[in-house]
């Protein structure tokens, strides 16, 4: 388990594409390459798990696995990071994002968290049903 920084980058020529990068050191927000812009940085206590969780949330939007590029709005990508249950901290968010964008991020974060809760509840119910099933199978197999 290693600490690291997850950054989201966009490029002005490629709307609705977000690149996810992992860094060991806090990146300079002005140091993006090839005209791209760093738009968001979060610090994760377990960066590998953080990257995996984000990929799991965004896998349907994957465009380029090698370069970690997803076809998704920046607001939704930020919300996916923010909604993660792993221990992480928002380090920096692009000040160019206005109040409307921040409101959309908050709304989408809430939706993602509710979806996580629903899935967790469903899997708890499924697990409970299997425990009851195995209990009854054990009881009736001894008769």
N, C-alpha and C positions, 0 to 999 in steps of 0.2 A: 504494500500500500504506500503510494508516494503522493505527496502534495503537488499540485500543479495548477495551471491556469488554462481555462477553456475560453477561447476567443471566437467571436462570430464576426466575419468579414463580409462586406458586400462590395460590388464593383458598379460604378455608375452606368457602364455600358451593358450590364447584364442584370436587368431588373428581376426581382423575385428569385434570385439565386443567393444562397448563403453558403459560405465556406466555414467549416468548423476546424479550428486549429487547436492543438494542445502545446503548451509551452511549460518548461520547467521554471523559468524566471518570468517575472511580471513584464509583459511586453510594453514597449513604448507605443502609445496610441498613434503616433505619427510615423511609425516605421513599417507600415504595411507595404507590400510589394506590388509592382506592376499596375499601379493605379487603384488598387483596392483600398478600402477604408476599414479599419477596425471599428466596430459599432458597439461591441459589448464584451466585457471581460468578467468572468466569475472564477473564484478560487475554490478548488475542491480539495478536501482532505484526501480523497482517493480519486485521482484524476482519471485513471483507467476505467473505474466504475462509472464515473460521471460521463465520460465519452460514450461508454457502452449504453448507459441509460438514455442519453440523448439520441443516439442512433436508433435505439429501440422505439423511441417516440416518433422519429422522423423517417424510419426506413421506407415507408411508402413514397416518400418524396425524393429518394436518393437518385442522383443523376450520375455522379462519378465517385465510385468507392475509393479509388486511389487518392483522389484529391479532396475527399470528404465534402463534396458539393451537393447541396440539396435544393430542390425547386420549392421554395416556401417563402412566404412573406417574413421579413425580418421580425415583425411583432410576434408572430407565432413561434418563431425559433427562440426568441428571447423568453417567451412565456413557457416553452417546453423546458428550458433550463431552470427557470424560476420555480416551476411546479415540481421539480425533482425532490424526492424525499431524502436524498443523500445530504450529508452535511456540507454545505457550500455557502459562499458569501458573494454577493454582487460587489465587484471591485470598482467597475466603471461602466457607465452607459453613455452613449454618445449624447452630448448636450444639444445636438441638432434635432433630436427627437422631441416633438412638441407634446403638449398636454394631451392632445387627442391620441397620439401614438402611445403614450404612457397609460392612458385609460384603457386602450385596446389591449395592451400587454397585461394589465391587471385583470381585465375581464376574461381574457383567454387563459391566464394562469389559473383563475378560479375554475373555469371549465375543465382544464386538464386535471386539477386536483380532485374534482368531483368524479371524473372518469376513473382516476386511480382508486378512489375509495370504492366505487361500484365494483371494479374488477377484483379488488381485495376481498370484498364481501362475498362475491360470487365464488371465489376460490375457497374461502372459509366454509361456505355452505357445501360445496362439492367435497371438501376434505371431511367435513362432519358426516356427510352421507356415507362416505366410504368407511369411516370408523364404525358407524351403526351397522352397515352391511356386513363388515368383517366380524363384528360382535355376534350378529345373528347367525352367520355362517358357522362360527365356532361353536355356538350353543347348539345348533341343530345337527351339526356333523357328529356330535358325541352321543346322540340318541340312538 
